[in-house]
């Protein structure tokens, strides 16, 4: 894991912890809080799925193989 990815993961963790603490300390009814938590978790899940699919497409094996072959031809 690179230094940048560790930093990004740490920032994401800190943000998640801050949001969770803020929601738990917010003066809202439990029912409303659960709805908000469910909606937020669903939204984040959808975003993470989208990012994962985007990254998977970007770094697919065939794409990397094509890039490697192109670099090989350039160096030859």
Secondary structure as the mmCIF struct_conf table of DSSP 4:
data_model
#
loop_
_struct_conf.conf_type_id
_struct_conf.id
_struct_conf.beg_label_comp_id
_struct_conf.beg_label_asym_id
_struct_conf.beg_label_seq_id
_struct_conf.end_label_comp_id
_struct_conf.end_label_asym_id
_struct_conf.end_label_seq_id
HELX_RH_AL_P HELX_RH_AL_P1 UNK A 3 UNK A 25
BEND BEND1 UNK A 26 UNK A 26
HELX_RH_AL_P HELX_RH_AL_P2 UNK A 30 UNK A 58
TURN_TY1_P TURN_TY1_P1 UNK A 59 UNK A 59
HELX_RH_AL_P HELX_RH_AL_P3 UNK A 61 UNK A 75
#
